[in-house]
Amino acid sequence: MKSLRGMLLMAYILRDRQKYVSEVEVLEELLERFADSGEAKLLADVWSMLGSVLRRLGESELSVEAFKKSVELEPDKEQKLVECSNALFSANAIDGVTVEYMQSLYALYRRLLADLEIEPYPAEDWQHEKIRVGYLSADLRDHAVAQFVRPLFCQYDRNRFRVYGYSLVRRPDGVTAVLQQGCDVWRDVSAYSWAEIVRQIRADEVDILVDLAGHSAENALPVFAYRPAPVQISGIGYFNSTGMQEMQGFLSDRYCSPEEHSPYFTEKLLRLPQSHFCYQPFSAFPPVGQLPCLVKGYVTFGCFNNFAKVNDGMLLVWKEILQRVPDSHLLLKHSLLGTEEGLSYTQQRFERLGMPMERIEFRGLSRDYLEQYNDMDIALDTSPYPGGLTTCEALYMGVPVVTLKGNRHGARFGYSFLANLGLQELVAEDAKGYVDIAVKIAGDSELLSLLRANLRRMMKVSPLMDSAGYMQALENIYEKCLFERFYR
């Protein structure tokens, strides 16, 4: 006789063994057998696990619904917020996601936050010789976000600013050490409750508190509901709104956000004049190799983005590209594709869509993944959840990236990257344009060779890697936000 706890344990074991399809089957059987068990906490955990594995398999809409069910059953009010954040994170990959859908999830998050009955601190106008900026994140480690935050901790204007790092990192590493050594004050708050983090921030009299996580894993967004700082903004580590009324601004740029306000956002969009990202990699990059198509005799398209971003609509667009470029191949790389069940599930999904399987290569993760960009002629970005770090890595390895422009901040990252490189011609307004651009450059080996030879240099001299110019623009925004806060 199967028990609820026994089946839940089996699901955890299957997850550890990366048997994701089997995990889904066990979780679904468990929910069918024990839906009326009355074990609300355990069932909430089951729905949360199901949401996570469905997201990994690229089933974003089903993932959101699973996390919402977890919210409904979860008895712990703080954990409800975590599950709602999980739902919001998954929603970003849904093809054609609407304003109404996103705003309904933000409204749910706000209702759950209100249930905590947090008492905000009174507003303070600190008087400091230098503006105190605090950064809060669990990703101040060897993580994609860290590749874009080094200037915040290490290259700020020390005559005008004093920087505090509030680290939620549970396992510090070499990247953590670099960031810690770069700033004025470092606080390890990984073991603190939300209220304890707030008390520390208040004690430090921080003027501007910046969230670098949004609704990503291990975030501490509820800290901002206490209003510990006069100015509170989010950005860089997340690609969409927090949905919180306590967050006054969200860092963006003129490419990602043509206007200061978006129906997808509750915050005002604080637009930098160039890129809102400054790419400062910690990784050592291999040399750029020869253009693969000159050796192989055919063009290789590729995508190393998180596979949860690859929705069926995107796959059908890629299918058309392969049909229009004779003998071309598609190279895909992700951890999911390195597991037996993940690969089998993905192959079956591709076959259902009529993808030309004989021309598609699947690879799992490996230490030499940067070197493997030398096997790719053209990178294909995902939409509406584009690549961030993967796009920068592809470009730095000499691989041009074709992207869709997108209709909101987070969907326009690729556009911003390419516009800051002067490569707007690789940005499409719609799916047809995306296919046309990919097909056109696939037929121009001379252009591909030129890009291969020059993209790394172009990156280095572009606003994408200009840390001095970036920090000057960002600090101007900080000063403006503080000025407006005190004098409005």
The 8 nearest C-alpha neighbors of each residue, nearest first, counted from 0:
[[1, 2, 5, 3, 6, 32, 4, 29],
 [0, 2, 5, 6, 3, 4, 29, 32],
 [3, 1, 5, 4, 6, 0, 7, 29],
 [2, 4, 6, 5, 7, 29, 33, 1],
 [5, 3, 7, 6, 2, 8, 41, 9],
 [4, 6, 2, 8, 7, 3, 9, 1],
 [5, 7, 9, 3, 8, 4, 2, 10],
 [6, 8, 4, 10, 9, 5, 3, 11],
 [9, 7, 5, 11, 6, 10, 4, 12],
 [8, 10, 6, 12, 7, 11, 13, 5],
 [9, 11, 7, 13, 22, 8, 12, 25],
 [12, 10, 14, 8, 9, 13, 15, 7],
 [13, 11, 9, 15, 14, 10, 16, 8],
 [12, 14, 16, 10, 18, 15, 11, 22],
 [13, 15, 17, 11, 16, 12, 18, 19],
 [16, 14, 12, 17, 13, 11, 18, 10],
 [15, 17, 13, 14, 18, 12, 19, 11],
 [18, 16, 14, 15, 19, 13, 338, 340],
 [19, 17, 13, 16, 21, 340, 20, 14],
 [18, 20, 22, 21, 17, 14, 23, 340],
 [19, 21, 23, 22, 18, 340, 24, 341],
 [22, 20, 24, 23, 19, 18, 25, 13],
 [21, 23, 19, 10, 25, 20, 24, 13],
 [24, 22, 20, 26, 21, 25, 27, 19],
 [23, 25, 21, 27, 22, 26, 28, 20],
 [24, 26, 28, 22, 23, 27, 29, 10],
 [27, 25, 29, 23, 28, 24, 22, 30],
 [26, 28, 30, 24, 29, 25, 23, 31],
 [29, 27, 31, 25, 26, 30, 32, 24],
 [28, 30, 26, 32, 27, 31, 33, 25],
 [31, 29, 27, 34, 33, 28, 32, 26],
 [30, 32, 28, 29, 34, 33, 27, 26],
 [33, 31, 29, 30, 34, 28, 35, 3],
 [32, 34, 36, 30, 35, 31, 29, 3],
 [33, 35, 30, 36, 31, 32, 42, 37],
 [36, 34, 33, 37, 38, 32, 30, 31],
 [37, 35, 33, 38, 34, 39, 32, 3],
 [36, 38, 39, 35, 34, 33, 42, 40],
 [39, 37, 36, 41, 40, 42, 35, 33],
 [38, 40, 42, 72, 37, 41, 43, 73],
 [41, 39, 43, 42, 73, 38, 74, 44],
 [40, 42, 44, 43, 38, 39, 45, 4],
 [41, 43, 45, 39, 44, 40, 38, 46],
 [42, 44, 69, 40, 73, 46, 72, 41],
 [45, 43, 47, 41, 42, 46, 48, 40],
 [44, 46, 42, 48, 47, 43, 49, 41],
 [45, 47, 49, 69, 43, 65, 48, 44],
 [48, 46, 44, 50, 49, 66, 45, 69],
 [49, 47, 45, 51, 50, 46, 44, 52],
 [48, 50, 46, 52, 47, 51, 53, 45],
 [51, 49, 62, 65, 47, 53, 66, 48],
 [50, 52, 48, 54, 49, 53, 47, 55],
 [51, 53, 55, 49, 54, 50, 48, 56],
 [54, 52, 56, 58, 62, 50, 55, 51],
 [55, 53, 57, 59, 51, 56, 52, 58],
 [54, 56, 52, 53, 307, 57, 51, 306],
 [55, 57, 53, 54, 58, 52, 307, 341],
 [56, 58, 307, 54, 55, 59, 53, 306],
 [59, 57, 53, 54, 61, 56, 60, 62],
 [58, 60, 62, 54, 61, 89, 57, 93],
 [61, 59, 63, 62, 58, 93, 64, 90],
 [62, 60, 64, 63, 59, 58, 65, 53],
 [61, 63, 50, 59, 65, 53, 60, 54],
 [64, 62, 86, 66, 60, 65, 61, 89],
 [63, 65, 67, 61, 62, 66, 68, 60],
 [66, 64, 50, 68, 62, 46, 67, 63],
 [65, 67, 69, 63, 86, 68, 50, 47],
 [68, 66, 70, 64, 69, 65, 63, 71],
 [69, 67, 71, 65, 66, 70, 64, 46],
 [68, 70, 43, 66, 46, 72, 67, 71],
 [71, 69, 79, 67, 73, 68, 72, 82],
 [70, 72, 68, 69, 73, 67, 43, 79],
 [73, 71, 43, 69, 39, 70, 74, 68],
 [72, 74, 43, 70, 40, 75, 69, 71],
 [75, 73, 72, 40, 76, 39, 79, 78],
 [76, 74, 78, 77, 73, 79, 40, 80],
 [77, 75, 79, 78, 74, 115, 80, 111],
 [76, 78, 79, 80, 75, 81, 115, 112],
 [79, 77, 81, 80, 75, 76, 82, 73],
 [78, 80, 70, 76, 82, 77, 81, 73],
 [81, 79, 83, 78, 77, 82, 84, 111],
 [82, 80, 78, 84, 79, 83, 85, 77],
 [83, 81, 85, 79, 84, 80, 66, 70],
 [82, 84, 86, 80, 85, 81, 108, 79],
 [85, 83, 214, 87, 81, 82, 86, 88],
 [86, 84, 82, 88, 83, 87, 81, 89],
 [87, 85, 63, 83, 89, 66, 84, 88],
 [88, 86, 84, 90, 89, 85, 83, 104],
 [87, 89, 85, 86, 90, 91, 214, 84],
 [90, 88, 86, 91, 87, 59, 63, 92],
 [91, 89, 87, 93, 92, 88, 63, 86],
 [90, 92, 89, 93, 88, 384, 87, 383],
 [91, 93, 384, 308, 90, 383, 89, 94],
 [94, 92, 96, 90, 91, 59, 95, 60],
 [93, 95, 96, 383, 92, 310, 312, 382],
 [96, 94, 97, 93, 383, 92, 382, 312],
 [95, 97, 93, 94, 100, 98, 101, 90],
 [98, 96, 100, 99, 95, 101, 263, 102],
 [97, 99, 101, 100, 263, 102, 262, 96],
 [98, 100, 102, 97, 101, 103, 263, 96],
 [101, 99, 97, 103, 98, 102, 104, 96],
 [102, 100, 104, 98, 103, 99, 105, 97],
 [101, 103, 105, 99, 104, 100, 98, 106],
 [104, 102, 106, 100, 101, 105, 99, 107],
 [103, 105, 107, 101, 102, 106, 108, 87],
 [106, 104, 242, 102, 108, 107, 103, 109],
 [105, 107, 103, 109, 104, 108, 102, 110],
 [108, 106, 104, 110, 105, 109, 103, 111],
 [109, 107, 105, 111, 106, 110, 112, 83],
 [108, 110, 112, 106, 111, 107, 113, 105],
 [111, 109, 113, 107, 112, 108, 106, 114],
 [110, 112, 114, 108, 113, 109, 107, 80],
 [111, 113, 109, 114, 110, 115, 108, 80],
 [114, 112, 110, 115, 111, 116, 109, 117],
 [113, 115, 111, 116, 112, 110, 76, 117],
 [116, 114, 113, 117, 112, 76, 111, 77],
 [117, 115, 114, 113, 118, 112, 119, 111],
 [116, 118, 115, 119, 225, 224, 113, 112],
 [117, 119, 225, 116, 120, 224, 226, 115],
 [120, 118, 225, 226, 117, 121, 224, 227],
 [119, 121, 226, 225, 227, 122, 118, 123],
 [122, 120, 123, 119, 226, 227, 225, 118],
 [121, 123, 229, 120, 124, 228, 226, 227],
 [124, 122, 125, 229, 121, 228, 120, 204],
 [125, 123, 126, 122, 229, 485, 206, 484],
 [124, 126, 123, 127, 204, 206, 205, 229],
 [125, 127, 124, 128, 129, 130, 206, 204],
 [128, 126, 129, 125, 130, 131, 206, 204],
 [127, 129, 130, 126, 159, 160, 131, 158],
 [130, 128, 160, 159, 127, 161, 131, 158],
 [131, 129, 160, 161, 159, 206, 127, 132],
 [130, 132, 161, 205, 206, 160, 162, 129],
 [133, 131, 207, 162, 208, 205, 206, 163],
 [132, 134, 163, 208, 164, 162, 209, 207],
 [135, 133, 209, 164, 165, 208, 210, 163],
 [136, 134, 165, 210, 211, 166, 209, 164],
 [137, 135, 211, 138, 166, 212, 167, 139],
 [136, 138, 167, 168, 139, 166, 217, 218],
 [139, 137, 140, 136, 142, 144, 168, 145],
 [140, 138, 175, 145, 137, 136, 168, 166],
 [139, 141, 175, 174, 138, 142, 172, 145],
 [142, 140, 174, 145, 172, 143, 139, 175],
 [141, 143, 145, 140, 144, 138, 139, 146],
 [142, 144, 145, 146, 388, 141, 147, 138],
 [145, 143, 146, 236, 142, 147, 138, 148],
 [144, 146, 148, 147, 142, 143, 139, 140],
 [147, 145, 280, 279, 144, 143, 278, 148],
 [146, 148, 278, 145, 277, 144, 279, 149],
 [147, 149, 145, 151, 150, 146, 144, 152],
 [148, 150, 151, 152, 153, 147, 178, 279],
 [151, 149, 154, 153, 152, 148, 466, 155],
 [152, 150, 148, 149, 153, 155, 154, 470],
 [153, 151, 182, 181, 150, 149, 178, 154],
 [152, 154, 181, 150, 149, 151, 182, 155],
 [155, 153, 150, 151, 152, 156, 470, 466],
 [154, 156, 157, 151, 153, 470, 150, 152],
 [157, 155, 158, 159, 160, 154, 470, 471],
 [158, 156, 160, 159, 155, 161, 154, 129],
 [157, 159, 156, 160, 129, 161, 155, 128],
 [158, 160, 129, 157, 156, 130, 161, 128],
 [161, 159, 130, 129, 157, 131, 156, 158],
 [160, 162, 131, 129, 130, 183, 132, 157],
 [163, 161, 132, 183, 182, 133, 131, 160],
 [162, 164, 133, 184, 185, 132, 183, 134],
 [163, 165, 185, 134, 133, 186, 166, 184],
 [166, 164, 135, 186, 134, 187, 188, 185],
 [165, 167, 187, 168, 188, 136, 137, 164],
 [166, 168, 189, 137, 188, 136, 169, 187],
 [169, 167, 137, 166, 170, 189, 171, 138],
 [168, 170, 189, 171, 167, 137, 190, 166],
 [169, 171, 168, 172, 140, 175, 167, 189],
 [172, 170, 175, 168, 169, 140, 173, 176],
 [171, 173, 175, 174, 140, 176, 170, 141],
 [174, 172, 176, 175, 177, 171, 140, 141],
 [173, 175, 140, 177, 176, 172, 141, 178],
 [174, 176, 140, 172, 178, 173, 171, 139],
 [175, 177, 179, 173, 174, 178, 180, 172],
 [178, 176, 174, 180, 179, 175, 181, 173],
 [179, 177, 181, 175, 176, 180, 152, 174],
 [178, 180, 176, 181, 177, 185, 182, 175],
 [181, 179, 177, 178, 182, 176, 183, 153],
 [180, 182, 153, 178, 152, 179, 177, 183],
 [181, 183, 152, 162, 180, 184, 179, 153],
 [182, 184, 162, 163, 161, 185, 181, 180],
 [185, 183, 163, 182, 164, 162, 186, 179],
 [186, 184, 164, 163, 179, 165, 187, 183],
 [185, 187, 165, 188, 164, 166, 184, 163],
 [186, 188, 166, 189, 165, 167, 185, 168],
 [189, 187, 191, 167, 190, 166, 186, 165],
 [188, 190, 167, 191, 187, 168, 169, 166],
 [191, 189, 188, 192, 167, 187, 169, 196],
 [192, 190, 188, 195, 189, 196, 193, 194],
 [191, 193, 195, 194, 196, 190, 188, 189],
 [192, 194, 196, 195, 222, 197, 191, 221],
 [193, 195, 197, 192, 196, 198, 222, 191],
 [196, 194, 198, 192, 197, 193, 191, 199],
 [197, 195, 193, 199, 194, 198, 191, 192],
 [196, 198, 194, 200, 195, 199, 227, 222],
 [197, 199, 195, 201, 200, 196, 202, 194],
 [198, 200, 202, 196, 197, 201, 203, 195],
 [199, 201, 203, 197, 202, 198, 205, 196],
 [202, 200, 204, 198, 203, 199, 227, 197],
 [201, 203, 199, 204, 200, 198, 205, 197],
 [202, 204, 200, 201, 205, 199, 163, 131],
 [205, 203, 201, 202, 200, 206, 125, 131],
 [204, 206, 131, 203, 207, 228, 132, 200],
 [207, 205, 131, 228, 229, 132, 230, 130],
 [208, 206, 230, 132, 205, 231, 228, 133],
 [207, 209, 133, 231, 132, 228, 134, 230],
 [208, 210, 134, 232, 233, 231, 133, 135],
 [209, 211, 233, 135, 212, 134, 232, 234],
 [212, 210, 236, 136, 234, 235, 135, 233],
 [211, 213, 236, 237, 215, 136, 218, 210],
 [214, 212, 237, 215, 241, 211, 218, 210],
 [213, 215, 84, 88, 212, 218, 241, 216],
 [214, 216, 212, 213, 218, 88, 217, 237],
 [215, 217, 218, 214, 85, 212, 137, 84],
 [218, 216, 137, 215, 219, 167, 81, 212],
 [217, 219, 216, 212, 220, 215, 214, 213],
 [220, 218, 221, 222, 217, 193, 136, 135],
 [219, 221, 222, 223, 218, 213, 210, 224],
 [222, 220, 224, 223, 219, 193, 112, 225],
 [223, 221, 220, 224, 193, 225, 219, 197],
 [224, 222, 226, 225, 221, 220, 245, 227],
 [223, 225, 221, 226, 222, 245, 119, 117],
 [224, 226, 119, 223, 227, 222, 120, 118],
 [227, 225, 223, 224, 119, 228, 120, 245],
 [226, 228, 225, 201, 197, 120, 200, 223],
 [229, 227, 230, 206, 226, 205, 208, 207],
 [228, 230, 206, 122, 123, 207, 231, 124],
 [231, 229, 207, 228, 206, 208, 481, 232],
 [232, 230, 208, 246, 247, 207, 209, 228],
 [231, 233, 248, 209, 246, 249, 247, 210],
 [234, 232, 210, 249, 209, 211, 250, 248],
 [233, 235, 250, 249, 211, 236, 237, 210],
 [236, 234, 237, 211, 276, 250, 238, 275],
 [237, 235, 211, 212, 144, 234, 213, 238],
 [238, 236, 213, 212, 235, 234, 239, 211],
 [239, 237, 409, 408, 236, 240, 235, 234],
 [240, 238, 409, 237, 241, 408, 264, 213],
 [239, 241, 264, 242, 265, 266, 263, 238],
 [240, 242, 243, 213, 239, 214, 105, 265],
 [241, 243, 105, 240, 265, 264, 244, 106],
 [244, 242, 245, 241, 246, 109, 265, 105],
 [243, 245, 246, 242, 265, 247, 266, 109],
 [246, 244, 243, 224, 247, 223, 226, 231],
 [247, 245, 231, 232, 244, 243, 248, 266],
 [248, 246, 266, 232, 231, 245, 267, 230],
 [247, 249, 232, 267, 266, 268, 246, 269],
 [248, 250, 233, 268, 234, 232, 269, 266],
 [251, 249, 234, 269, 268, 270, 233, 275],
 [250, 252, 270, 275, 269, 268, 271, 255],
 [253, 251, 270, 271, 275, 255, 254, 274],
 [252, 254, 256, 257, 270, 255, 272, 271],
 [253, 255, 415, 252, 256, 257, 414, 411],
 [256, 254, 408, 411, 252, 253, 415, 251],
 [255, 257, 253, 258, 408, 254, 252, 251],
 [256, 258, 253, 254, 255, 259, 252, 270],
 [259, 257, 256, 260, 261, 268, 253, 270],
 [260, 258, 268, 267, 269, 256, 261, 257],
 [259, 261, 258, 267, 268, 262, 264, 266],
 [260, 262, 263, 264, 259, 258, 407, 265],
 [263, 261, 264, 98, 260, 265, 102, 407],
 [262, 264, 261, 98, 101, 240, 265, 102],
 [265, 263, 240, 261, 266, 262, 242, 260],
 [264, 266, 242, 240, 243, 244, 267, 263],
 [267, 265, 248, 264, 247, 249, 268, 246],
 [266, 268, 248, 260, 259, 249, 269, 247],
 [269, 267, 259, 249, 248, 270, 260, 251],
 [270, 268, 250, 251, 249, 248, 267, 271],
 [269, 271, 252, 251, 253, 268, 250, 272],
 [270, 272, 252, 273, 275, 251, 253, 274],
 [271, 273, 253, 252, 270, 274, 472, 275],
 [274, 272, 271, 252, 462, 253, 419, 275],
 [275, 273, 276, 252, 463, 271, 462, 415],
 [276, 274, 252, 251, 271, 250, 273, 277],
 [277, 275, 274, 147, 278, 463, 235, 469],
 [276, 278, 463, 147, 464, 466, 279, 469],
 [277, 279, 147, 464, 463, 146, 280, 276],
 [278, 280, 146, 147, 277, 464, 149, 281],
 [281, 279, 146, 282, 278, 147, 283, 145],
 [280, 282, 146, 279, 283, 174, 141, 145],
 [283, 281, 280, 284, 146, 279, 369, 141],
 [282, 284, 281, 285, 280, 369, 286, 370],
 [285, 283, 282, 286, 369, 396, 370, 395],
 [284, 286, 370, 287, 283, 369, 396, 288],
 [287, 285, 288, 284, 396, 370, 373, 397],
 [288, 286, 396, 397, 285, 373, 289, 451],
 [289, 287, 373, 286, 290, 291, 451, 396],
 [288, 290, 291, 287, 373, 451, 293, 294],
 [289, 291, 292, 293, 448, 376, 288, 451],
 [292, 290, 294, 293, 374, 289, 295, 376],
 [291, 293, 297, 298, 295, 296, 294, 290],
 [294, 292, 291, 296, 290, 295, 297, 289],
 [295, 293, 292, 291, 296, 290, 289, 297],
 [296, 294, 292, 297, 293, 291, 298, 299],
 [295, 297, 292, 293, 294, 298, 291, 326],
 [296, 298, 292, 327, 295, 326, 299, 328],
 [299, 297, 327, 292, 376, 328, 300, 441],
 [300, 298, 328, 375, 376, 329, 327, 301],
 [301, 299, 329, 377, 378, 376, 375, 328],
 [300, 302, 330, 378, 329, 331, 379, 375],
 [301, 303, 331, 379, 378, 304, 330, 380],
 [302, 304, 332, 331, 333, 389, 305, 301],
 [305, 303, 302, 386, 306, 389, 308, 333],
 [304, 306, 307, 308, 333, 303, 309, 386],
 [305, 307, 308, 309, 304, 333, 57, 55],
 [306, 308, 57, 55, 305, 309, 54, 56],
 [309, 307, 306, 92, 384, 305, 310, 381],
 [310, 308, 306, 307, 313, 381, 57, 311],
 [309, 311, 313, 312, 308, 57, 314, 94],
 [312, 310, 314, 313, 315, 309, 352, 94],
 [313, 311, 315, 314, 310, 316, 94, 309],
 [312, 314, 316, 311, 310, 315, 309, 317],
 [313, 315, 311, 317, 316, 312, 318, 310],
 [316, 314, 318, 312, 317, 313, 311, 319],
 [317, 315, 313, 319, 318, 314, 312, 320],
 [318, 316, 314, 320, 319, 315, 313, 321],
 [317, 319, 315, 321, 316, 320, 354, 314],
 [320, 318, 322, 316, 317, 321, 323, 315],
 [319, 321, 317, 323, 322, 318, 434, 324],
 [320, 322, 318, 324, 319, 323, 327, 317],
 [321, 323, 319, 320, 324, 318, 325, 327],
 [322, 324, 320, 321, 325, 319, 438, 434],
 [323, 325, 321, 327, 322, 320, 438, 326],
 [326, 324, 327, 323, 322, 321, 297, 298],
 [325, 327, 297, 324, 328, 298, 358, 321],
 [328, 326, 298, 325, 297, 324, 299, 321],
 [329, 327, 299, 358, 359, 300, 298, 326],
 [328, 330, 359, 300, 301, 299, 360, 358],
 [331, 329, 301, 360, 359, 300, 361, 302],
 [332, 330, 361, 302, 301, 303, 362, 360],
 [331, 333, 362, 303, 363, 361, 364, 336],
 [334, 332, 363, 335, 336, 364, 303, 306],
 [333, 335, 363, 364, 337, 336, 332, 338],
 [336, 334, 341, 333, 337, 338, 342, 363],
 [337, 335, 342, 363, 334, 333, 338, 341],
 [363, 336, 338, 334, 335, 362, 364, 342],
 [339, 337, 341, 336, 340, 335, 342, 17],
 [338, 340, 342, 341, 343, 337, 18, 336],
 [339, 341, 343, 342, 338, 18, 344, 20],
 [342, 340, 335, 338, 344, 343, 336, 339],
 [341, 343, 336, 345, 339, 340, 344, 338],
 [344, 342, 340, 346, 345, 341, 339, 347],
 [345, 343, 341, 347, 342, 346, 340, 348],
 [346, 344, 348, 342, 347, 343, 341, 349],
 [345, 347, 349, 343, 348, 344, 342, 350],
 [348, 346, 350, 344, 349, 345, 343, 351],
 [347, 349, 345, 351, 346, 350, 344, 352],
 [350, 348, 346, 352, 354, 347, 351, 345],
 [349, 351, 353, 347, 352, 348, 354, 346],
 [352, 350, 348, 349, 353, 347, 354, 346],
 [353, 351, 349, 350, 354, 348, 315, 311],
 [354, 352, 350, 351, 349, 355, 318, 356],
 [353, 355, 349, 352, 356, 350, 318, 351],
 [356, 354, 357, 358, 353, 359, 318, 350],
 [355, 357, 359, 358, 354, 350, 349, 346],
 [356, 358, 355, 359, 360, 328, 354, 329],
 [359, 357, 328, 356, 355, 329, 360, 327],
 [358, 360, 329, 356, 328, 357, 330, 361],
 [359, 361, 330, 331, 329, 362, 358, 328],
 [362, 360, 331, 332, 336, 330, 359, 363],
 [363, 361, 332, 336, 337, 331, 333, 360],
 [337, 362, 364, 336, 334, 333, 332, 365],
 [363, 365, 334, 333, 337, 332, 362, 368],
 [366, 364, 367, 368, 363, 334, 362, 333],
 [365, 367, 368, 364, 369, 370, 371, 363],
 [366, 368, 370, 365, 369, 371, 364, 285],
 [367, 369, 371, 370, 365, 366, 364, 372],
 [370, 368, 371, 367, 372, 284, 285, 392],
 [371, 369, 367, 368, 372, 373, 285, 284],
 [372, 370, 373, 368, 369, 374, 367, 375],
 [371, 373, 374, 375, 370, 369, 396, 393],
 [372, 374, 371, 288, 375, 370, 287, 291],
 [375, 373, 372, 371, 291, 376, 299, 370],
 [374, 376, 299, 372, 373, 377, 300, 301],
 [377, 375, 299, 300, 398, 291, 298, 290],
 [378, 376, 300, 399, 398, 375, 400, 301],
 [379, 377, 400, 301, 302, 300, 399, 401],
 [380, 378, 401, 302, 400, 301, 377, 300],
 [379, 381, 402, 385, 401, 386, 378, 400],
 [380, 382, 385, 384, 309, 308, 383, 386],
 [383, 381, 384, 385, 410, 403, 380, 313],
 [382, 384, 410, 385, 92, 94, 405, 381],
 [383, 385, 382, 92, 410, 308, 381, 91],
 [386, 384, 381, 382, 380, 383, 410, 413],
 [385, 387, 390, 389, 304, 380, 388, 381],
 [388, 386, 390, 389, 385, 391, 412, 413],
 [387, 389, 391, 390, 143, 392, 386, 146],
 [390, 388, 392, 391, 387, 386, 304, 393],
 [391, 389, 393, 386, 387, 392, 388, 394],
 [392, 390, 388, 394, 389, 393, 395, 387],
 [391, 393, 389, 395, 390, 394, 388, 396],
 [392, 394, 398, 396, 390, 391, 395, 389],
 [393, 395, 398, 397, 391, 396, 392, 399],
 [396, 394, 455, 392, 397, 393, 391, 454],
 [397, 395, 393, 394, 287, 398, 392, 372],
 [396, 398, 451, 454, 394, 395, 455, 450],
 [397, 399, 394, 393, 377, 396, 376, 451],
 [400, 398, 377, 394, 378, 397, 401, 450],
 [399, 401, 378, 379, 377, 402, 398, 380],
 [402, 400, 425, 379, 380, 426, 378, 437],
 [401, 403, 380, 426, 413, 427, 400, 404],
 [404, 402, 427, 405, 426, 428, 433, 429],
 [403, 405, 411, 414, 428, 427, 426, 402],
 [406, 404, 410, 411, 403, 407, 383, 382],
 [405, 407, 410, 404, 411, 408, 383, 409],
 [408, 406, 410, 409, 405, 411, 256, 255],
 [407, 409, 255, 256, 411, 410, 239, 238],
 [410, 408, 238, 411, 239, 407, 412, 384],
 [409, 411, 405, 383, 407, 384, 408, 412],
 [412, 410, 405, 255, 414, 404, 408, 409],
 [411, 413, 415, 414, 410, 409, 416, 255],
 [414, 412, 416, 415, 411, 402, 417, 385],
 [413, 415, 411, 417, 412, 404, 416, 418],
 [416, 414, 412, 418, 254, 413, 417, 255],
 [417, 415, 413, 419, 414, 418, 412, 420],
 [416, 418, 422, 420, 414, 419, 415, 423],
 [419, 417, 421, 423, 415, 420, 422, 416],
 [418, 420, 416, 417, 421, 415, 462, 461],
 [421, 419, 417, 418, 422, 461, 416, 457],
 [420, 422, 418, 419, 423, 417, 424, 461],
 [423, 421, 417, 424, 420, 418, 425, 419],
 [424, 422, 418, 425, 426, 417, 421, 414],
 [423, 425, 422, 426, 427, 436, 421, 417],
 [424, 426, 401, 423, 422, 436, 427, 402],
 [427, 425, 402, 423, 424, 403, 414, 404],
 [428, 426, 403, 433, 432, 429, 404, 402],
 [427, 429, 404, 403, 432, 426, 430, 433],
 [430, 428, 432, 427, 431, 433, 403, 404],
 [429, 431, 433, 432, 434, 316, 428, 427],
 [432, 430, 434, 433, 429, 435, 427, 316],
 [431, 433, 435, 427, 429, 430, 434, 436],
 [434, 432, 427, 430, 436, 431, 435, 429],
 [433, 435, 437, 431, 432, 436, 320, 438],
 [434, 436, 432, 438, 433, 437, 439, 431],
 [437, 435, 439, 433, 438, 434, 432, 440],
 [438, 436, 434, 439, 435, 440, 441, 433],
 [437, 439, 441, 435, 436, 440, 434, 324],
 [438, 440, 436, 441, 442, 437, 435, 443],
 [439, 441, 443, 442, 437, 438, 436, 447],
 [442, 440, 438, 439, 443, 437, 298, 444],
 [441, 443, 440, 439, 444, 438, 324, 298],
 [444, 442, 440, 445, 446, 441, 447, 439],
 [443, 445, 447, 446, 448, 442, 441, 440],
 [444, 446, 448, 443, 447, 449, 450, 442],
 [447, 445, 449, 448, 444, 443, 450, 440],
 [446, 448, 444, 450, 445, 449, 451, 443],
 [449, 447, 451, 445, 446, 450, 444, 452],
 [450, 448, 446, 452, 451, 447, 453, 445],
 [449, 451, 453, 447, 454, 452, 448, 397],
 [452, 450, 397, 448, 449, 453, 447, 454],
 [451, 453, 449, 450, 448, 454, 397, 455],
 [454, 452, 450, 456, 455, 451, 457, 449],
 [455, 453, 457, 397, 450, 456, 451, 458],
 [456, 454, 395, 458, 457, 453, 397, 459],
 [457, 455, 459, 458, 453, 454, 460, 395],
 [456, 458, 454, 455, 460, 459, 461, 453],
 [459, 457, 455, 461, 456, 460, 454, 463],
 [458, 460, 456, 457, 464, 461, 455, 465],
 [461, 459, 457, 458, 456, 464, 462, 465],
 [460, 462, 458, 463, 459, 464, 420, 457],
 [461, 463, 465, 464, 419, 274, 273, 460],
 [464, 462, 277, 461, 278, 465, 274, 276],
 [463, 465, 278, 277, 462, 459, 466, 461],
 [466, 464, 462, 468, 467, 463, 469, 461],
 [465, 467, 469, 468, 464, 470, 150, 277],
 [468, 466, 470, 469, 465, 471, 154, 150],
 [469, 467, 471, 465, 466, 470, 472, 462],
 [468, 470, 466, 472, 467, 471, 465, 473],
 [471, 469, 473, 467, 472, 468, 474, 466],
 [470, 472, 468, 474, 469, 473, 475, 467],
 [473, 471, 475, 469, 470, 474, 468, 271],
 [474, 472, 470, 476, 475, 471, 469, 477],
 [475, 473, 477, 471, 476, 472, 470, 478],
 [474, 476, 472, 478, 473, 477, 479, 471],
 [475, 477, 479, 473, 474, 478, 480, 472],
 [476, 478, 474, 480, 475, 479, 481, 473],
 [479, 477, 475, 481, 476, 480, 482, 474],
 [478, 480, 482, 476, 481, 477, 483, 475],
 [481, 479, 477, 483, 478, 482, 484, 476],
 [480, 482, 484, 478, 479, 483, 477, 485],
 [483, 481, 479, 485, 484, 480, 486, 478],
 [482, 484, 480, 486, 487, 481, 485, 479],
 [485, 483, 481, 482, 486, 487, 480, 230],
 [484, 486, 482, 483, 487, 481, 124, 480],
 [487, 485, 483, 484, 482, 481, 480, 479],
 [486, 483, 484, 485, 482, 481, 480, 479]]
